[in-house]
Amino acid sequence: MNLPDGWDAEELARAKRLAVQVRASVSDDAQIFAARAPGRVNLIGEHTDYSGLPVLPVAIDRSTIVVAAANTTREIEVSNVDPAWPSRRFAIERQIPPYATGDWANYVKAAIQGVIDHFAARQLRGMSIVVGSTVPPASGLSSSSALTVSTAISFMAINGLELEPIETATMVARSERYVGTHGGGMDQAVSILGRRDHALFIEFDPLRVRAIKMPANAALVVADSQEVADKSGKVRAEYNRRVVECSLAARILGRALDLDGVKILGDVVRALPNLSAANLVEKLAGASPQRLDPDLKEAANVLGVSQMKLDAELLGHDSTRIELDPNRPLEILKRARHVLTETERVIRAAGVLEAGRLDEMGKLMNASHASLAQDFQCSTHRLDALVESARRGGALGARLTGAGFGGSIVALCDAPNAGAVIESIDRGYYEKFTPGASPENLRAVLHAGPGASVIDLSVNA
């Protein structure tokens, strides 16, 4: 059987099963499209993308598939094969109101809103879609972006719209802020631009991608902690809090270094490429207290701006406004130290991975996890235990992957040792933390796969 580019036989079979449901709700002659978008595992470069700094992820061989057909209304009809996610229906309008925080279909709305915003002058057709996914939700593998990407490219196909992949990645990254998470563009970029057997070294402002061949002797063991990391729900406040802390650190550094227009730490790094992370952290320590009050009054004084102006710029307004816990100070120095040192680790990691030096890559991943746990404080006791179990089994390096606060870890190992690493994880983590669960459904060796694509099922019947 000739498979469409980027699809495997299992994915095509899934799409055809979903198409049966779609055809039941549209006219007999409706054109049926199927879009696939993979999840991702980030090897290193955590919480750097929204500071405009590089990352090193892979698209994985787990995907979300959306099968879509135009309907006769200007509405989007959504159903999911997983009964945990209820069906939804909403109108296409210039500004689509969101569902309640945490509703899964807000990611569908985000994708539709992004296309509406980008193609503002176009009259857009409604569609009926069915969603099926093998990317586990709330596990740190970016099931949300896989859903947003697959919805966006299917909606574009229904309406005869085209963009270059890198433009689509930028559009979808911007659109996902609709759900209220002020993230960067890593997840969407790797889901769209991923390459089989390659990691992607991704840079931002503007978006740039370089593919790095994964060494043939490398294996990636990914394990789910079973600690939910739902960025559209309860984790959102913690995630957005760190966006604010990093942005404040950037502005303070910019003022201390006489740089104009600094909004994110990437602005500082690009303006002063010869200054090391250690130099920048030292400058920040001399310019501001390590912690600042959450009402932003102290921060405004440090920056010499009005509190009202700083509040509006950092926290936003309306449904996407960031709400800070008034009882917790903002950590400035720790957050910046992680992002700046992580950036140096990402740049080194790209070189050592390309050279096949897995031992060095593992050490960088271990250092990344330590920084995420100590300075960024987004690891958890369970994630730390899972990482330690992987290392005891012989992993060259292991770290949390994704936003943290739960979710999954990724462990790098020599391919022949993958079984020993999995056995150690089963014994040292799952038997202790998830007794009675089936660990074979919670950990696996995942592979770098291709990026998103959309096909016409009438051609690929």
C-alpha positions, 0 to 999 in steps of 0.5 A, spaced: 500 500 500 502 506 498 502 511 504 501 518 503 507 522 505 508 522 513 503 517 515 503 510 517 499 504 516 496 505 523 494 512 522 491 512 515 487 506 518 485 511 524 483 516 519 478 512 515 475 509 521 474 517 523 471 518 516 465 513 517 463 518 523 464 524 519 460 522 513 454 520 517 453 528 519 455 531 512 452 530 505 454 524 501 459 528 496 462 532 501 470 532 501 473 529 507 480 531 509 484 528 514 490 532 518 495 528 523 499 532 528 504 529 532 506 530 540 513 532 542 518 530 547 523 536 548 530 533 549 532 540 552 530 547 553 525 548 557 521 554 559 526 558 554 521 559 548 517 564 551 523 568 552 525 567 545 531 563 546 532 556 543 530 549 544 531 542 542 525 537 541 523 532 537 516 530 534 514 523 536 511 517 533 504 519 537 499 523 533 492 527 533 488 526 527 482 530 525 478 528 520 473 534 517 468 535 512 465 542 510 458 542 513 452 547 510 452 552 516 457 557 519 458 552 525 464 548 527 461 541 530 466 537 534 466 530 537 472 526 540 472 518 540 474 519 547 468 519 551 471 523 556 471 529 551 464 531 550 462 534 543 461 541 542 458 546 537 460 553 536 459 558 531 464 562 526 464 569 528 470 574 528 471 573 536 469 566 538 468 566 546 471 561 549 468 555 553 470 555 561 477 554 563 480 547 562 474 545 557 478 541 551 474 544 546 478 551 547 484 548 543 479 547 537 476 554 538 484 557 539 485 554 532 479 556 528 480 563 531 487 563 529 485 562 522 480 567 522 485 572 525 490 570 519 485 570 514 481 576 516 478 578 509 476 571 507 469 568 508 470 561 511 466 555 511 463 551 517 466 544 518 464 537 522 470 534 525 472 528 529 478 527 533 482 521 535 489 521 539 494 517 541 498 523 544 496 522 552 493 528 555 496 532 560 502 528 560 507 533 558 507 531 551 503 537 548 497 533 546 494 540 546 498 543 540 497 537 536 490 538 537 490 545 535 495 544 529 491 538 526 484 542 527 488 549 524 490 545 518 484 541 517 480 548 517 485 551 512 484 545 507 476 545 508 477 553 506 482 552 500 487 556 504 495 555 504 501 557 508 508 555 508 509 551 514 513 556 518 508 561 517 503 556 519 507 554 526 507 562 527 500 563 526 498 557 531 503 558 536 500 565 537 493 562 536 494 558 542 494 564 547 487 564 546 486 558 552 490 563 557 496 560 557 502 565 555 507 560 552 512 560 546 512 557 540 516 550 541 510 545 541 507 548 535 513 549 531 516 542 532 509 539 531 508 542 524 516 542 522 518 535 525 522 530 521 523 523 521 529 521 525 531 528 527 531 533 533 530 540 531 534 546 533 529 551 534 530 559 534 525 564 535 524 572 533 524 570 527 522 562 527 528 558 524 529 551 524 535 546 523 534 539 523 539 534 527 540 527 525 538 523 531 544 518 533 542 511 530 545 508 537 540 513 541 534 511 544 529 515 548 525 512 553 519 517 555 515 515 562 508 518 564 508 520 572 501 520 572 501 526 575 496 531 571 500 537 568 494 540 565 496 547 562 489 549 560 487 548 567 490 548 574 497 548 572 496 555 568 497 559 573 504 557 575 506 557 568 504 564 567 507 566 573 514 564 570 512 568 564 511 574 568 517 573 572 522 571 566 519 578 563 520 582 569 528 579 569 529 581 562 526 588 563 530 589 569 537 587 566 535 591 560 535 597 564 541 595 568 545 594 561 542 600 558 538 596 552 532 599 549 525 595 548 527 589 552 521 585 553 524 578 554 530 575 556 532 573 548 532 580 547 538 581 552 542 575 549 541 577 542 543 584 544 549 582 548 551 575 545 558 575 548 556 576 555 555 569 559 549 566 563 554 567 569 555 575 567 548 576 566 546 573 572 551 577 576 548 583 573 541 582 575 543 580 582 546 587 582 540 591 579 534 588 583 532 584 589 532 576 588 524 577 589 519 582 588 512 583 591 507 580 586 503 587 586 508 590 581 509 596 585 516 594 587 518 592 580 515 598 577 520 602 582 526 598 580 524 599 573 522 607 573 515 606 570 508 606 573 505 600 576 499 601 572 503 601 565 507 595 568 501 591 570 498 592 563 504 590 559 505 584 564 499 581 566 494 583 560 487 584 560 480 580 559 479 573 559 487 572 558 489 576 564 494 573 568 492 573 576 498 572 581 498 569 587 498 576 592 501 572 598 507 569 594 513 574 592 516 573 584 522 570 584 526 574 579 534 571 580 532 564 580 528 564 574 533 568 570 538 563 572 535 557 569 533 560 563 540 563 561 544 557 563 539 553 560 540 556 553 547 555 554 546 548 555 541 547 549 546 550 544 552 545 547 547 540 546 545 541 539 553 540 537 554 534 542 548 530 539 550 532 532 556 529 533 553 523 537 556 524 543 551 521 548 554 521 554 555 529 554 548 530 552 546 526 558 550 530 562 546 536 559 540 533 560 541 532 568 544 539 569 537 541 566 533 537 570 537 540 576 536 547 574 528 546 573 527 543 580 532 548 584 531 554 580 525 554 576 521 550 581 517 546 576 519 539 578 515 535 583 517 529 588 514 524 583 518 527 577 524 527 581 523 520 583 521 518 576 528 521 573 532 517 579 529 511 577 531 512 569 538 514 571 539 508 576 537 503 570 543 506 566 540 512 563 545 517 560 541 523 562 534 524 564 529 530 565 522 532 566 519 534 559 514 539 557 512 545 562 513 540 568 508 540 575 507 533 573 507 530 566 512 526 563 520 525 563 525 523 557 531 519 558 536 518 553 540 511 553 544 507 548 539 503 544 541 496 547 540 499 554 533 501 553 530 495 556 534 495 563 532 503 563 524 501 563 525 495 568 528 500 573 522 505 572 517 499 573 520 497 579 523 503 582 517 508 580 510 505 578 510 499 583 511 504 588 507 510 586 502 507 581 500 500 584 495 496 580 496 500 574 499 497 567 506 500 566 506 498 559 501 503 557 505 508 561 512 508 558 515 507 551 521 508 547 519 513 542 522 515 536 523 522 532 517 522 527 515 527 521 511 533 522 504 535 521 500 534 514 493 533 511 490 529 506 484 528 502 481 521 504 477 521 497 484 520 494 487 516 499 481 511 500 
